Amino acid sequence: MEDVNKNSNLYHKIYEGGRITPEEALELFSWDIIELGNAGDMRRKLAFPGETVGFIIDRIINFTNICEAACAFCAFHARANLIEPYEVTMDDIYLKIEELMAAGGTQVMLQGGLHPDYTLNTYIDMVTSIKKRFPEIYLHSFSPSEIVHISRKSSVPIDDVVKALKSAGIDSTPGASDLLVERIRNKVSPKKTTVDEWREVMRALYRNDMMSSATMTYGMGETDEEKIAHLKVIRDIQDETGILQAFIPWSFSPAKTRMEDTLPATGIDYLKILAIARIFLDNITHIQAGWLTEGLKLAQVALTMGANDMGGVLMEEVVVKATGIKTKTNDKQLIHIIQNAGKIPVQRDSRYQAIKEYA
């Protein structure tokens, strides 16, 4: 790896808070990892002054794994033949939410496969029932792919789907992005949303005054140029809408998928992506350390390289677990990890407002 030339235009642009170009972002892949991490942390301080690190007590409820998309990178959908097809009942969902609230949790993420028989009414009935029983729970739920799927199955415009889900009780939608590069999407998930459809969901959320986030699943055979192209889509949509509260990078785990021959990404790959994202995504305040896929220790290192949030405790996460990754955590462990990184843990809500600070 090359030493950083501290007299270079790029070095000064980064440390002066300037916006870097995609071409300049590509240069960062050759930087020494320590120098890159220092630059990422400096840009974190510009976006998010102070040394607090947030986390949320939440629960993912995967209400079905029956999915038409059958993505090559997914080990969770029923047709992967690793997990039996299932659909949970509303009573099951109620019980899971009661357990979350008993643990002090505040957020539920409803996520399911692209079920061939589910229409807009299916989702509205589910959300309405939950909100009637648990009006205080925050629903950060459904993905852009699910919203597009609902639109197609019900012959309803995306805007109207978003409006109906919001009226039913959805508070915000996670912007699950996979990799926003058509070459990769055509290879690994041709039945899911296109890049333009992802953008359209983000614009529909904006028009309906709803917040979202963006993710990045890398390590699926993409080039460094394509990694930056993904970040460029996200930065552009954030310039346009301002609705993205956070960015979350994940490394792809090829085990137990139809892409088992793919070489797994390394911890250094992850730290590079996170630091580069912090520098490039100058319009997004919160960048999460991906403890679920990267492990708790690497996530702790990420807090020194640009990340300022640990995301959720993710009670009952099953999609990543289907690939064989079994990382778990809880609020006490996250507090300990954040403190040992020299940071101040803060339990937050879904809008990144502090609920409780741990000195």
Secondary structure by P-SEA (a helix, b strand, c coil): ccccccccaaaaaaaacccccaaaaaaaccccaaaaaaaaaaaaaaacccbbbbbbbbbbbccccccccccccccccccccccccccccaaaaaaaaaaaaaacccbbbbbbcccccccaaaaaaaaaaaaaaccccccccccaaaaaaaaaaacccaaaaaaaaaaacccccccccccccaaaaaccccccccaaaaaaaaaaaaaacccbbbbbbccccccaaaaaaaaaaaaaaaaacccccbbbbbbbbcccccccccccccaaaaaaaaaaaaaaaccccbbbcccccccaaaaaaaaaccccccccccccccccccccccccccaaaaaaaaaaacbbbbbcccccccccccc
